[in-house]
């Protein structure tokens, strides 16, 4: 049964059986720690790498000493309001030394504003909140692979990959020749590279590699002209620089630059670490038998005698100091081993290993290259391992800090070039550091990264969970990563090394599946960028699983045995079972308990935060769990919130770490609480004031509102939630509502996953959400004069201006509908030659008769609501505006959206559906006690989808709801029933229910089992099978069979029908084809495609088909006349020639065919061009096409509507021409076209 656990402001009763050994780390650490590292170490590292900068003569030396970040100009809220970046000025102390005169100049130089991270792990860039997503990339290091060629021979290959610089690729072929490619050039025998690195003669090479057969065959096949070091260098130079005259000096310089120059070649600390790990001697001799003793060079003592089989414990005793003493500082480490396998019995094999160098040794060495060749030869002989590229030991994470560091480095290296040039140009006597440094490249690199990098993303702010998940996302895409098209199946697949590091469930559906993942709950990123996960150490000597926690990377985990977290332990902390379920490599095994090395810390450590919010996850199919995890991120924050009755215990953690709630900074007593601020008197007597956000617009247009949850005089402790944010309820995440559900078919209204809802939910405003849209209008300087924001708008009735103030801006609180004016604005029109009379009028009445057109900001189609805020920015008030803008007005419109037919809803188990009908409450099926159900779902949606978790949730939800009601009604039988179910009454007392019932937690993989669920159902006095007799609300008759009824947590998702519904009569047309544009955003039409044409052909609906292909699409003249006929109530005229037919004829003429159009009596029909059509139409309809270029294809209906029909929703003609020109240029002309046979795409 359950036990109470306090969370936030309430108690949850948890079914968990496993004690938590460690607290879950803060969920935003991945972002915050990385940025902190960048400020503390990363930036200093770059300045260190780039200093000193010397000129070409070596006389002037510029070095960067220390740096400091100042205070940002605006605070966080002000940055959002003013559309500026939250950034602090970066100042660097620069020292310039003139060696000739010995003069030293020091100066503090401003290096631009550097964006700051907010407490919640985001950046404010140009007023928008953005997140830098962490990237999963292949780690630098040495990788070995094997493939089998068609003849059945094993072929080996190797790659030495730096962080930046030239790759070395080795491969063997069917003739046993070992070749090398340098920097993706053509391959050559590996002996050429070996000679170039200083082993000139054949004998030296054979001695080095112990007469290996592969080296012998490679030497035999080598060209005759390469026999010495010089010739080898020249040969490499020819490959890398074809067409340039090769000399030995040039070749030596090129080879040095390619591999041994830190500016051109960089392994990074992680690359050096991986190289040492792969090619270092310890890893390679582990488990092997020594053929010759390892002797200390200095003292001559034997460290490890011959014929020893090396074990890990022997190697642990040899630290790096000792190792250098044994093998010397710079030489390659050489060890001899014996190999006995089925195929081989080699008396001794020579291992050339990389020396253990410091991590800051970031170029490759000659010894590393020899060691990498030697490893490949060993693989050929069957010693060593090939690498799995998808293993998380070979993939690392680049977080914010490192991505920023790379951009900063690019900017500084561009700046370095400029500095060198300026050093040689300027006069050395008067030169200053400030004069040398141009900060523009640095500022541009940072700006570009935050503004347009694929990894800098507009934050997903639908609800707190989506914010949190976005910050914990790991993407394999982006610069230096994979591309969707090239990524194969293996990269996307779940790998055994993902365990505890990356969630196997949460990933998008669609083209990005498997390329974008989420960090697991306990995962963290180490200094090298590898993901680590914690395990409890097993003390094998004392037979106890300790509470000591050790973080392991994926490759450290490879050779150890790890028990599951739910393995039962006795009171001493030792395994109960003799044989324990454990993992080793990729296998799940039954291991003897003495062989287990570690144990998982928690069953939750496998999954991510969103997946850990799904109760009974263990009973759901993975595909549906994936949808459940993804859809929780799309839940809309509701007006009223309610935490789930059946939770997982993670709701509190997610809400706290997401940063949407206000947490107390210090303990104290609440002194004052109002709707928008809370004052807490701390224990030291200071006053902490917390300002709350009220009705702010999120990035996705949902509403951010904070509400206090403490009362005056209440004692608060540190980090206690004192105000709820969006989608939180008393400190817990609350994305939906607990409602009563019945699984039964109902008149076909739940066919294909549709959802039947009760009107009660609408009445009680349960699924009502607030959405805030932002509209902006700016007044610019145009060529004809400045635009003006004013109430004085031409040709607009006074009625349309009733809600505007004197400046022409709408008042706060006004209700607006589509087409209403929000901001009145007029734009100067092109002046025409004035007649004498007009000049006289102008002289008498002054300015009033000037030519302006109405370009006011209006409410778009399909939008409506209340004005909640208006922000005005003016150049006179020193507001920062874009160039050419004099005034900017932002208007915020809020809508209250109730749930309606067509909205998408979902549970937490991937059980999604669309509302098909909202029924009167009295017609819904009802329970024996008269309670009507809230929602009816289709039972057929469960068996094939295999998400049984929803059924268990329904039963358990109903049980705790009933228990709560009974406890509140003081039912005397409850206590005994709870005791019978195994609840420890004496220890915990009576459970405390909330309004909805008793809140329980069933953590993933450690929650309520079937027995617990039905035990609780029995304790609530409900039927044990969870089914009830239901009565039809319309007739009052009971339904034929008993029905599963219960309480489930249901969400309303962000796919709202109000955002999708769209209708058009006339509107913009594409420039080339003259067909309507497509899509709601363009106010487009519905595409009538090839297959729809077939349908009309099949019905023989010739006239319908004709008008769809002509007047409803691209018959330019016909559609004007048709519109006119409809408005005047006349008969529809004959259609003309559609534009696409003219395009077809032009296309045929363009390939040299003389195509003419003939009538029935063989008379040639002249096909007019578009502009002739428009001019003729304009003449016919007596429209003045003033200022409109007739060739721009302005849609005549809109142009004529104002004069001809006085249509209320008209647009001014010239304005329309602009819209069309703009939209036509957007390249969206093929969205709305009508094509009888889809050939027009070609």
N, C-alpha and C positions, 0 to 999 in steps of 0.2 A: 504493500500500500504506500501512500505518499507521506512525505515529511515536509514540514514548513521550511521555506527558505525566504528571508526578506529580500525583496528587490525593489529599489526605488521607494515609492511611498506605499507599497502594498506587500502582502505576503503571497508568495506562490507556493503551492504544495507540489513537491517534486517526486517523481518516481525513480530518480537516479539511484543506482546501487553502488557506483564506483566513486570513491572519494577523489576530489580534485587535488593533485599534488602541487600544481603550480597555477598561479593566476594567469589568465590569458593576457599576453602583452597588449599595449594600446594599439588599436587597429590602424592608426594613422602613422605609426612609427616609420614605415617604409618611406613615406614622403618626408617627414620632419627630420629624421636622423640624416637622411641623404643631403638635404639642404644645409643642415648644421655642419656636416662634414665639409661641404663645399666652402662655407664661410670660414671654418676653422683651419682647414688644411688645403683644400683643393685649389683655392685661388692663389694662395702663397706658393704652391707647387708650380703653377704656371709661370708666375713672375720669376721663380728660381730657375726654371728651365730656359727662359728666354734671356735672362741676364747673363753676362753683360753683352750689350750690342756694341760692336766696334766698327769703325769705318774701314774703308778698303786699305788705308795706309797703316791702320793700327794705332793712330795717334789719339783719336777721341774714343772714350769709353763711356757708355751710358748704362747705368744699372738701376733696377727698381728695388728699393729697399723695403719699406713697409707700407701697408695700406690701411685705410679706415673708412667705415661707412657712417655717414651722418644721419640726421633725423629726416624722415620723409616730409615732403611739403604739405601733403594733405593726409588726413586720417582715412581709415578704411571706408566709412560710410560716405565721406565727402568725395572720395575717388569714384565711387559708383555713381554718385549723383552728377559729377562734373565730367564723366567719361574720360578720366585720366588714369594713368598707370600708378599703382602703389609702388613707389620706388624711392630709394635713398641715394644721395649723392656719394659716389665712390671717389676718394681722394688718395693719391699715391705719392709717397716721397721718392723723388727721382734724383740721382746723383750723376753729374757729368764731370769726367776727369779729362783734362787736357794734358797728355803726357809730355808734350814739348815744354810747356811752361810750368807744369806741375800744379796748375790751378784746378781747384775743386769747386763746382757750383752745386748747391742743393736747392731743390724747389719742391713745393707741394703742387701736384698737377691734378686738375679735375678730370676724371676719366668717364664722365657720363653718369646717368642715373641707373642704378641697378635694381631690377624688380625684387621686391621682398615677398616672402611667403607668409600668408596669414596663419593664425593659430590652427586653422582647420586644414592646412596642407594645400591651399589653393593660391593662385596669383590673380591680382586684379590687373588686367591688361586693357587699356582704353575703356575702363569702366565695366568690362565684362569679366565674370569670374571664370578662370580657366584652370585646367588640371594638366600637369605634365605626366603622361602615362609612362610607366617603366617599360623598358624594352628587353626582350629575351634575345640574346644573340649568341653566336658560336664563340666560344672562348678561344683566345690565342693559345697556342701550344702545338705539340706534335701529335698527329693522328695517323693511325695505321689501319689499313683495310685489306680485305682479301676478296678476290672473285675467282670463279672457276671458268676457264675458257672452254670453247666448244669441244676441244680434244680431251677435256677432263683434267687439265693441268691447273694447279693453283698458281694464280698470279697475285703478287703482293704490291701494294702501293702505300705511299706515305706523303703527308703534307706537313710542312712546318709553317704555321700561320702566325704572323705577328699581329699586333694591334694595328700598326700601320707600317707599310713597307713591302718589300718584295717577298712573294711566296717561294718556297723551295718545294718542288714536287718530285718524288722518286717513284719509279715503277719498274717492275720486272716484266719481261715478255716471254713468249713461248720458247725462245731460243736461249733462255737464261742470260739475257743481257740486262744489266741494271742501268737505266737511263735517268736523267734528271732534267727537269724544266726549271728555268729561273724566271720568275715573274711572268708566267704564262707564255713564254716564247716557245720555239720549236725544241723538241727534246734532243739531248746529246748524251754520249756515254758519261756515266758518273765519274769515271777516272779523269775526265777533263777538269771537272771541278776540284777533285782531290789534288791533282797536280797544281792547279792554279793557287790552291791554298798552301802550297809549300812542300808537297811531297813529290819531287820532280821525277824520279826514276821509277821504272817498273818494280825494281826490287824493294824500294822503300814502301811502295804501295802494298806489295804482297806481304812484306813483313808487318806492316801496320795492321792488315786485316787477317793475319795468320793464314796466308795462302788459301783464302776462301774460294771455292769453285766458281761462284758467281763473279767474283772480281777477276779470276783468271779468264773466263770466257769473255768478259767485257773488255779486258786488255787485248785479247786476241783479235777482237772485232773493231778495235779502235783504229781511226785513220792513221796512215803512215806519217802524216805531217805533224802529229802531236806527240812529241816524245819528251818535251821538257816543260818546265814551269812557264817560261816565256811564251812558248807556242800555245800552251793551254790558255793563258791569259788572252792572247790575241784571238783565239778561236771563240772564247766567251764574248769578247768585245764585238766580234762580227755578228754574233747571234743577237746581241742586245741593241747594237747601234748599226744596223745594216746601212751601207752607203757612206759611212764616215771612214776616213783613212785610219786604220788601226795602228797604234804604236804601243809598245809594252808599258810605257809610263801612263798613257791614257787609260789603258786597260786596267792597270793596277789601281789607279785613282777611281775608276768606275766601280771596281769590285769593293774597294774600301767604302765608297759612298753608299753602295747598295746595301751592305750588311753591317758595317762597323761604325757608321756615322749616326750618332744619337738623333740628329735632326731628321735623318731620312728613314731610320729603322727604329721602331720602338715596340718592344715586347709588352711593355707595361708590367707592373708588379705581378699581375695575375698570369701573364705569359711566362715570366721567369719561374713563378711558383709551379705552373703546370709542366714546364719543361723539366725542371728539377725532379718533379714527381714522376714523370714518365721515363726520363732517361737517366735519373740519378741511380747510384749503385744499390741503395738500400732496397728499393722497390724491385730491382731486377734480380738480386740474389736471393730474395725471400723464397724459402722453400727449396732452394737449389743446394747441391753438394759442392763444397769448394774442392778444386783440383790442386790448388797451391795455397799455402797459408797467406793470410793478410798480415803484413809486417809493418810495424811503425818505422818510418824512414829515419827518424831522428835517433831513437833509442835502440832500434834493432829488436825490440821485444815482439813476440808473436801475439797479435791481438785475437785472431781467430785461426785455429790450426787447420791443416788440410783435412779433407774428408768429413768436415762438419756439415750437417744439414742445418741451414740457417733458419732460425725462428725469430719471430718479431721481438721477443724479449731480449735476444742478444743484440739486436740493432738499437733498441731503445737506450742501451747503455752508452752508445757511441754518439756524443753530441757533435755539433759542428766544429768546435775547437779541436776536438780529438781527431775528427775526420781530416782536418787540414794538416794536422801533424803526420797522419798516416800517409796521405796521398800527395802532400805538397800543395802549394797554393794554386798555381795556374795550370798544372798539367791535367791532361785527361785522366780520369780514374780508371785503372785497368784491373779487372778481377778475372781469375780463371776458374771455370766451373766444369764439373763432369756432367754429361747428359746421358741418361739411360732411358730411352723410350722404346716402343715397339719397332720403329723404323731405324732409330739411331742408337749407336753406342760410341760416343765420342769421348776419347780419354780426357781431352780438355778443350774447352771452348773459351775464346777470349771475349770478354765483355768490355767495350769502351764506353764509359759512362760520362755524363756531364758532371763537372765538379759542382759542388754546392756553393753557388755564388749568392751574394747579398741580393735582396729583392730589388734594390735600386739599380742593380746592374741590368740595364734595360735593352742592351743590344745583344745580338747573338754572338757567340765566340766560335773560333775554329773547332774547339773541342766539341761544342754542341752539334756542329754539322757532322763531324766524324761519328759522334755517338748516335745521331739519328740514322746515319747510313748503317752503322753496326747493328742497330736494333732491327732494321729491316732484314739484314743477313741472318740474324738470330731467328726471326720469324720464319724465314725460308727453311731453317733447320728445325723448326718446331718449338722454339723457346720464345716465350713472350705472349702478349695478348693483342688481338685487334680491338679497335675502339668502336663503340656504338655512338654515332653522332647525335642521336636523339636523347641520350642519357643526360639527366640534369647535372651530372658532374662535368659534362662538356659544354653545357650552355650556361651562360651567366646573365645576370640582370644588370642593365644600365639604368640606374634611377636618375631622378632629377639632377642630383649633384654632378654626376659624371657627364650627363648629356649637356648640362650647362658649361661644365669645364671644357668639353670638346669645342663648343661654340666659341667660348671665350678665347681658347687657344688659337682658333682660326682667325679671330679678329686681331689678336695680338701679333700673329705672324704676318698678317697683311700690313699691320702698323710698322712692324720691324723693317719691312722693305722700304717703306716711305722714309723712316728715320735714316736708314743707310744712305738713301739718295740725298736727303737734305744735308747730311753730314758732309758729303763731298762738294755740295754746291755752296753752302753758306760760309761766311767769314768766321774762321775759328776763334778770333779774338772776342767778338761780341755775341757769340752763340749762347743761347740758354736752353735748358731742357724743355721749357715751355714752347720755344720756337721750333724745336725738333719734332715734338710729338703732335700727331694729328689723330684725334680720338675718333674720327668719323668711322673708320672701318670696325672698331670695337663696338661702338654703339649700334652700327648697322647689323652686325652679326647677332647681337643679343636680341635686337628688335625683330629680326627675321625669324629667329628661333621661336620666340614667344608668339609672334603674330601668324606665322604661316607653316611652321613645322607640322609634319603629320602626327607627331607625338604631343603637340600642344593642342589640347582639345577643349572646346566649349563645355563647361561642366554639366553633366547630366544631373539636373536638380529636380527631377519629378518628385522625389520624396527622400527622406534621410538615408534610406537603404541604398538608393541608386547613387547618391553622392559618395557614400562610403565605398561602395563597390568600384566606382569609377577610379577612386584614388588608389585602390589595391589591385588595379588591373595590370596584367602582364601581356604585352603585345609582341608577337614575333614579326609584325609588319614595321614599316618605317624605314628611314635611311639607314643603310648598312644591314638591314634585316631581310626577310623574305618578301616575295610578292605573292599575291593571291593566286596568280596564274601558275607560278612555278612550283608552289608548295604541293608536294605529293601527299600520299596517304600516310606515310610513316611519320612525317613531322607532326601531323595533326592528331595522331593516335594517342590514346592514354598509355603511359609508360610506367613500368613498376617504380621508377625513381621519382615519380610524381607524388608518391605516398607521403602525406604530411607536408608537402611543399606547394603543390599546385592542385586546385580542386579538380577531380576527375569528372565532375558533373556540370559545373557552371561554365558554359561557353556559348557563344551565340549560335543560333541555327542559321544555315545559309552559307554563303561563300567563305565566311571567316571562321567556320567551325574548326576548333582545335588550334587556331592560330592566335586567338585571344583567350586568355584564361584569367583565373583569379587566384591570388595568393591564399593559401590555406590559413586557418585560424591562428595556428601557433607558429607559422613559418616566419623566418626573419632572414635578412640578407647580410652576409658577412663582409669583411673588408675587401675580399676579392670579387664580390658580386655573386657568389654562389648562394643558393637558398639552403638554409639549414632548418632542421626541425628537431625539437627536444625529445630526449628519451630518458627514462629512469635507469640508472646503473644497477646491475645485478651483482651483489657481493656473493661470489660463488663459494668463498671460504666459509663465511658465517651463515650461508644459506638464508639470505634475506634480500628482498627487492628494496633497495634504499630509496630515499626521497631525493637523493642527489641527482640533479638534472644536468645532462650534457647535450649540447647542440651538435648534430652531425650533418655534414654535407652528404650529397648523394654518393660520392665515390668512397667516402669513409664508411658508409653503411654497407658497401658491397660484400664484405667478407665476414659480416657478423650476423648473429641470429637474434631476432627481435620478437618478443612475445606480444600478443595483442593486449590492449588496455583492459579488455573485459575478461581476462584470464583470472579465475578466482584465486585469492590469496587467503592463507589462514591468519589467525590473530597475531602470529609472529612476523607476518609479512613474507612468507615463503609460499611457493606454488602448491596448491592443494593436489593437483593431478600430477602423476608420475610423468606423463607425456603431455607436452604443452603445444597448443597450436601456435606456430611461429612463422615468421617470414625469413627467407634467406635467398639472396639474389632476387630472382623473379618468381620463386616458388613459395607456395604455402606448404609448410611441412609439419609433421608431428615430431617435435624434438624432445629428447630427454631433458628434464628440467635443469640438470647440471650443465647442459651445453648452452643454455640461454645466456646471452651477454647483456641485453638491454630489454626494456619493456616500454611500450607506448605510454605517454603521460595521460592521454585522454582519448576517448573514442571520437571526439569532435575534431581531432587534429587532422583528419584526412580531408575534411571538406572546408569550403569557404564560408564566410559569414552568411551569405544569402541562402546557401543550401542548408546551413545549420538552423535556419528558421523554419524548416519544414518538419512538422511533427510526424512521427511514423515514417520517416524517410526510408527506413529499412524495409518497409512493406510496399514501396513504390518501385515501378520499373524505372531504370535510369533515364530513358528518353523523356518520360513525363516529369521526372524530378527536375530535369534540365529546364523544361518549360516552366515548371513551378518556380524555380529559382529566378528565372529571367522575368517572369511576369510580376513577381513581387516588386521588382524594380520599376514597373510601369504603373503601379497603383497610384491613383490620384489622392492627394491629401484631402480628407473630407472635412466638412464644416464641424461635425461632431465626431469625436474620436472614441474608440472603445478597444481596449487591449484584448487580445484573443483569450478566451476561456482556456482553450487547449493550446498552450505555447510550448516552447522548447527551453525556456530559461535564458535564451540569448537576446530576448527583446530589450532587456535593460542595457546590456553591454553595447548593443548596436546603437541604441538611442543616445547613450552617453558619449560614445566615441565619435558619433557623426558630427557633433558640434551644433546641432540645431536647438538644443535646450540650453538654458542658462544654468550653470553649475556654480555653487557657492565657492569662492576662492579661499575664504577663511571661515573658521567656525565663529558663531556669534548668535545674536538674537534679532529677529526681524522687527524693525521699528516702524516701518511704514510700507504699505502695499497699495499701489494704484494699478490701473490697467496697463500703464506703460513704464512704470519703474518700481524697483524694490530697493528698500534701504535696510542694510544689515549693520547693527552695531557689533563690532568684533569684541573679543575678550579683552583686547588691549585698549578698548575705548574709541578706536577709529570708526569712521562711518564708511562702509562700502556701498556705493550706489550702482545698481545694475539697470541699465536702460534696455527696454524690450523692443524688439522689432514689431511694428504693427502694419499688417496688410501690405507687405512689400511684394513686388512681382519677382518670381524666381526666373531663372534662365528659360524654363519651359512654359512660362505663363501661369504656373500654379501659384497659390497664395501662401506667403510666409507670414505667419502671425504667431506671436508668443504670448502665453497667458500664464499669470502667476498661479502656483499651486501651493503656496505657503500662506499662513495667516499671521496677523500682527501678534507679536509675543512668542512666536514659535522659535524653538532652539534649532539651529541648523548646524550641520557638521561640514567639514571640508569635502568638496566634490559632490555634495548632495544636490540633486536637481531642485531648483527653486522656481523654474518656469518651464512649462511645456512649450514645445515648438510645433511645427506642422507634423501631422501623423504621429504624435506621441500622446500617451495617456498616463498621467502620474508617473512619468519617468520611464515608461516602456514604449517601445515601438508599437504603433497601432495603425495598421494600413487599411483595415476594413471594419466589418461588423459581425457580431455573432448573431446568426439568424436561424430560424427553424426551417429545415429542409425536408422534403419528402422525395424519395426516389420512386417515381411512377410515371407512366405515360399519361398525358392529359390532352385528349382531343387533337393530337398531332402538333400541339404547340411546343413540344420539346423535341421535335424531330431534328436529327443532325445537330445535336448539342445545343439547341436553342434553350432558352431559359424562360420559364413562366414566373412572373413576379406578382406579388400582392401590392395593391394600391396603398396599403398601410405603410409600406416602406417610403413611398413618395410623400404621404401625408406627414409622417414623423420626421421627414427630412434626413433619413438615415444615410442615403447615398447622395447627398447634395454637396457639391464642391464649389468653391469660388475660383474663378479664372480671371486674370487681369491681363489685358492686352495693352501694349504701348504703341502709340502712333506719334510720329514726329513730323514737323513741318518747319522748313527753314526758309528765310528770306535772303536771297543772294543778290549779288551785283550781276546784272546781265549786260550784254553789249548795248542794249537799248536803254539802260538805266536800272536803278535798283528796284527789286521787288518790294512790296509793302504789305505788312500785316495790318489789316484795317477792317472796320465794320462796313465800310462803304464799298459794296460789291455790285458791279453792274448787273442788271437784269435779274435780280433776286428779290423775291417778295419779302416784305417786312416780317411776315409770319415765319420765314425760314431763319430770321436773325434774332428771334425772340430770346434765345438763351445765350446770345453772345454779349460780352461786356463792351465797353466803349472802344477797346483796342481790337475788337473782333475775335476775342478768345472765349471759348465756351466756359460757363461758370461751373464750379464744382457742385455736384449734386444733381445736375441735369440728367434726365432720361433721354437717351438718343436711340435713333433707329437708323437702318441703312439709308445712306444718302444725305443724312443731316450734316450740316457744316460744323466742323470742330474748330477750325481756325480759318478766318476769312483772309484771303491773300489775293492781291492783284499783281499781274506781271505786265510791264509795258509791251504794247504790240508795235509792229513795224509801222512807222509813220508813213501815211500816203500823201501824195501831192494834194494840197487843200485847194478847194475852189474859192473864189472871191467871197461868196456868202459865208463859207465856213470860217475863213480868216477873219471876217467881220465879227462873227459870233465869238470866236476865240478872243478877239480884242476886247469885246464888251464884257464877256463873262469870265475872262481869265482862263485859268488852268482847267476848269471843270470838264470841258469836252474832250480831254485828252484820251488817247486810245489805250485802253487797258483791257486785259482779259482776265476772267475769273479762274484762278488756279488754286482755289481753296482746298484745304484738307477736309475730306468728307469721310463719313463712316463707310467702310467697304461693304459690299454685298454680304448678307448672311451674318453680319455682326450687329450687336446691339448691347445696351447695358447702361450702367450709371457711371458718370464721370466721378472718379474718386480722387484724382490729383492732377494738377497742371503745373509744369515747371517751365519757367521762362528764362532763357539765357540771352544776354545782350552784350554787344561789343562795348557799349558805354560803361557797363558794370565790370569791365575787365574779366569777363568770363572767357575761358580759352575756347575759341571756336575755330572751325576749319577755315582755311583761306577762302575769301570770297563770300563768307556767310556773315550777315550782319545781326541776325536774330534767329534763335532756335526755340521752338515751343514743343514741349512733350506733353501729350495728353494720355492719361491712363483711364481705361474703361474697364469696369468690373462687371462680371456676369455671375449670377447664381445659377448653376446648372443642376437641375434635378435629374434623377435617373430617368431615361426615356427609352422607348423602343428603338433598337438599333445600337444601343451602347454595349460595349463588351465587358463581361464580368468574368471572374475566375476565382477558383479556390487556390489553395497553396500546393496542390498536387498536379498541376498542369491540366486541371479540369476546367477548360475555358468554354464560354459560350456567349451567344448574343441574345439580348432580351427580345423575345418575340411578341410578348403581349403583357400589358399590365392590367391585371384582373381586379375587379372590385373585391374588397376584402371578404364580403359575405358570400361570394361565389367560390372562394378558394376551398380546397379540402380542409376539414378540421378534425382535431383530435377528439377522443371521447369526452375530455373535460371542456370542450368548446373552443380551445385555442386554434385559430386558423393558422395554417403553415404560411411561411413568408415566401417560399420559393419552391418550385417543383422542377426537379432535374430528371433527365432520362436515365433509367437504370442500364440501358444498353451502352452507355458511355463508359461503364466500369470494366466489364470482363475483358474485352479485347485490348484495352489500354493498360491493364494490369497495374493501375494505381489504387491499390486496396487501402492505402493509408487514409484515403478520404472516408472510407466506411468506418474504420476504427475511430477516426476523429469524430465522426457523427455520433457514434454510440457513446464515446467517452464524454463528448460535449453535452449530450442530453443528460447523462448521469450526473455530472457535476452541476448542471443547471438545476436539476430537480433537487439534488442534495442541498444546494444553496437555498432554494425556496423553502424546503422543509425545515432547515435550521432557523431561517428567519421567522417561520411560523411556529417556532418552538415545538416541533413535533417530538413527543416523548420517546418514540421508537427509534429515532435516528442513532442515538448513542450506541445501542446494542448492535444495530446493523453495521455500524462502522467498526466496532470491536470485532465482529464476526469476520469482517473483510480484512482484518489484520492491522488496523490503524492503532497506533500507540496512544490511546486516549489519556492515560494517566500522565504521560510525559508531556504531551502537547496540548491537551485540552480540546475543546470544541473548535473545529475549523471556522475561520472567519470569512463569511461570504461577502462578495461585492454585490452591486445591484444585479449584475448579470448572472452570478453564481459563484462557485468556488473556482479561483484561478489555479490551474495546475500546470506543471511543466513535465514534458516527456522528452528529455534530451535525445538527440539523434544517436542511434546505435546503443543507447543505454536507457531507453525509456520504458514505458508500460508495455508489457507483453500481452498476449491475448488473455491470459489468466487475470492479469491486473485489470484490463479493460472490463471484462465481463464480471469480475469480482466487484468493481465499482458500480457497474450497472445493477448488479444484484443488491448492493448496499443501498442504492437509491430506490429500491423497491420497484424497479421496472422489469418488464419481461426480459428473460435472459437472452433471447435471440434478437433483441433490439427492434422487434417489429410490433406494430400497433394496428388496431382497426381504425381506418380513416373513413370519414363520411363525406359524401359529395356535398359541397356548399350550395349547389343549385337545387338539389332534390331532397337533401337530408338523408338519402339512402346510404348505407355503408357500402364501400367498394367490395368487390368480390373477394379479393385476397388481402391478407394483412400486408402492411407496407412498412419498409424501413424508414423511420422518421427520426430525426436527431437535430443536433445543433452544430452548425459548421461555421467557419470563418470565411466570409466571402468578400472579395475586393472589387472595386470598380476601377477599370483600367483606363489608361489615357487615350484609348481609341474611341473618342466620343463621336456620336453621329452628327452632332452640331458642327464639328470641324470638317466633316467629309461631305455633307449634303451640298449640292451645287446645282444651279440651273442657269440657262442662258437663252436669251432671245437673239439679240445681235451683240457683236462685240469685236474684239481685235482679230485681224486676219494676218496670215503669214505673207511676207513680202513677195516671195517668188511664186508660190502656187496659188495665192489668194484664197487658201482654205482657212477655216477657223483654226486658231491655236488650240492646244490641248491642255487640260489640267485646270484645277480650281485656281491656282495662283495666277495663271494668265487670264482668268475668266474665259476659259476655252469651252469648246463644244465636246460632244460625245463622238468618239471615232466610230464610223460605220465602215468596218473593214471588209476584207475579201469574203469572209465566211458569212457575214451578215447579208452581203449582196446576194450570195447563193440562196440564202433563206428566202429573200423576196422573189428571186427568180423562180424558186421552187413553187411559190404560191401564185406565180403569174401576176404579181402586183406591179404591172408595168408603169402605171402613172406615179404610184408611190416611189418606185425606184427612180423614175426620171427626176422627180423633184428633189429626192435626196442627193442625186448626183449633180444637180444643177443649182436651183435657187437656194437650197439649204446649205450649199457648200461654196462652189467657186464660180458661179455665173454672176459676174460682177454687176452687169446691168440688171439682170433678172431679179437679183435679190433686192435691189433698191426699189424696183417697181412693185415687187411682191409686198415689201414692207409697207409701201405707200398704199397699195390696194387693201391690205389688212386694216390699216389705220382708218382708211376712208370707208371701209365696209363694201368694197367692190369685189368683182370676181378676180381670181388670180390670173394674171396674164400668162401667155405662152413662155416657157423657159427659152433662154438664148444658148449661146455656145459656152460651155464651161472653160475655165482657164486651163485646166489640166489637158484638155484636148489641144489647145494652142501650144502648150509646152511640148506635147507629144509630136506635133507637126514640126515645131522648131527643131526638136531633137533629131527627127528623121532627115530634115533638111541639112542639119549640121553634119551628118555622115555622108552627104553627097547625093541623097535621093531627091528628085524633083517631085515633091508631093503637092498635089492640088486638091482642094475640096470641091466636089461637084454636087449639084442638086439632082433631083430625080430626073429632070429633063436635060442633064449633062451641061448645065450652065455652071461656070466657075463661081464659087462663093468666096468673096474676099473676107479673110479673117483679119479683123482689125487688131491693132495692138492695144494693150491695156490703157495707155494714157489717152489714146483717141477715145476709147470707151468712156473714160471718166469725164473727159471734157464734154463729150456729146451728152452724157447723162446730165451733167451739171447744167448744160444749156437747156435741155428738155425740161428739167425741173425748175429752171429759172433760179439756180442757186449761185450766189457770188462766191467763187472759190478764192476769197481774199487771203493773201498771205500763205495759201497752201500750195505747195508745189504739186501739180496734178499727178506727176509721175510717182509721188510717194505712196500711192495706193491707199489714200485715206478711205475708210469704209464710208461710203456715201450715206447709208442710212443714218449713222450718227451725225454726219455732217449736216444732213438736211433736217434732222429732227427738230432743231431749235426753231428755225424759221417756219418750216412747213407745218409741223404738227404740234408745236409747243409741248413737247414731251417732257415730263417733269425730270426724268433721270438722264437728260441729255448731257453729253460732254461737248465742250467747245470744239469746233472742227480742227483748228490748228493743233490744239492740245492732243487730239486723237491721232493726228498724223504723227506727232512725236512718239506717242505710245506705240503706234504700229511700227514706226521705224525702229524704235528701241527693241521691241519684241522680235521683230523680224531679224534684227542683228543678233539676237540671243541664240540663234541657231535652233529654235524650237519649232521650225516650221513643219516638221514631219509628224508632229504629235496628233494634230487634229485633222489630217487630210483624209479625203475619201478616195480610195483607189479601187477601181473595179477589179484590177488583177494584180495588185501589189508590185507592178513593175516600176512604178515611179520612184522606188527607193534606189534603184541602181545608179 
